[in-house]
């Protein structure tokens, strides 16, 4: 089992736990992502799982929609991506992505796997759950942010740079000198660490 597969499995399990804890009346709650509800956060994650499969000529298998059953939709998408990571031949298959030509497992690791802890925070804040991000993920995320070339970072902050309607990072938010590592990471990617659902 590869480190990437293990990391994805851990992160996906944490995200699934949050999805499972959302009450039916909370799915329409606003999230820290402007214009997104709690359900939209899960929809984005499921959609990004599909994006990970497209360069391999694959698609997500049959599953309930996020509108009908967010938990089942995520579980099915998770299983499809985990199957790629658990198959050395498919995990090592090279594919063309917006970041260049990389292996399937590297693409998954750098995109949807890295997204899971951050959007897990979004979902937790939207539905009043524990929003603590694994310190290992915070450390890895901060290191990755620091390694971004300035031109790529600018592209990440430019709405529509990768595709119509896609915004990777928002404008950086002021976190404060005494901010925790988690809050500094969130502020860097455009989240307000002080945001909470009022309701």
Beta strands, then each sheet from edge to edge (+ up, - down):
strand 1: 94-97
strand 2: 100-103
sheet 1: 1+ 2-
end
